[in-house]
Amino acid sequence: MVTVLLASNPIHGHVGPMLQVAGHLVRHGHAVTMLTGTRFRDRVESAGADFRPLGGAADYDDRRPDLYLPDRAKYSGVRQAQYDIRTIFVDTIPDQYAAVDAAIDAIQPDAVLVDGAFGGILPVLDRAGIRPPVLALGVTPLSQSSRALGPYGMALPPARGAGDRARYAALGLVARRVVFRATQRAAERALAACGTRPHGFVMDLSRRFDRFLQTGPASLDYPRPDLDANTHFVGVLPQASSGAPLPTWWGDLDGATPIIHVTQGTIDNHDFGRLVRPTLAGLADRPVTVVVSAGGRAVEDLGPLPPNARAASYLPYDALLPRTDVFVTNGGFGGVQAAVAAGVPVVVAGDTEDKPEVAARIAWTGAGVDLRTGSPRSEVVAHAVDTVLADRSYRSAAGRIASDAARHDALAEITRHLLDARVP
């Protein structure tokens, strides 16, 4: 038995994968403590792990962006992205550090695993030789800089030659020194409050960890001739059960018509008019069955459904995806990984957080279509779905990624890395 400390930003898409790791470790007899937001206490304890809360600005409720991102409406585009990153991931570093430092002192873990954006661990990494091994789990697309790639967040395909590489290098310099200059300075202030300083660009942290465990198969990412030796692709985490019973209409998914699944996930679903409603409208007259997951919201919040649509608050992906012909999504990384791991092609409409990077990777792999917007028109969604249904190359590309994913047992690989990284 080993003692493991897990730490995560209190964001659903970050906590969920970490909870899966926690549950797996507990089931195999290890002692697990998880440090995250107070709102996740019950879920942590249900997984069999001990819970420790974050404090101060780090302990926010991701369901209430009006409270933890109070000035977001004042910004748009890149400036809004900068505000989000600074507020969520940078300004919280001192409070995260206080909590994780206290947890390490109290628990004396054999290893620490944080989500890849948990900046509060950075001061701990500076304690060479007097700290436990620190690993990170990449729960968003890999953001590690590369001479073959453009700056993370610009959703650019890999460089095709020397001209692209030179252009990308210039864009990277602009990103670090101009676009995200204020973010870098905020990181300098936050880390100074913890008695340390940044080592390089704050948006490029993966190389800092003893090991960086990137979720997803490598075939869902771009080729990287300079991938750091500490970085390992561990495959797709299994879908956690929602615990919800199958809806009464489940028998309608009998294969008589193609199944199109659409969702806006569990966080960015306050306005179904962005993607779900356009999808329903665009496919209302098509010979398909549209299956909607409301991401925890009430089905009634979707409004009237066309005759060819079915909906539920939650749906079990392990049962739904094998029946699905096309997955329409706003680009949540976990859902997209689940879809391609099941060999399902994807239509992505996402323009916030890491979603443009997810969409760009899907387009580059050939496993789907990037609509390049978070609010597509109904006819645009319908055309994309028609295209994917008609062209078998999309499903073939998704199948290649699925074959790669099948070579991994993500939870077992993460556990092995944790055990191997322990100090003898």
Beta strands, then each sheet from edge to edge (+ up, - down):
strand 1: 3-7
strand 2: 31-36
strand 3: 50-53
strand 4: 111-115
strand 5: 134-138
strand 6: 211-215
strand 7: 231-235
strand 8: 259-263
strand 9: 289-293
strand 10: 309-312
strand 11: 326-329
strand 12: 346-348
strand 13: 368-370
sheet 1: 3+ 2+ 1+ 4+ 5+ 6+ 7+
sheet 2: 10+ 9+ 8+ 11+ 12+ 13+
end
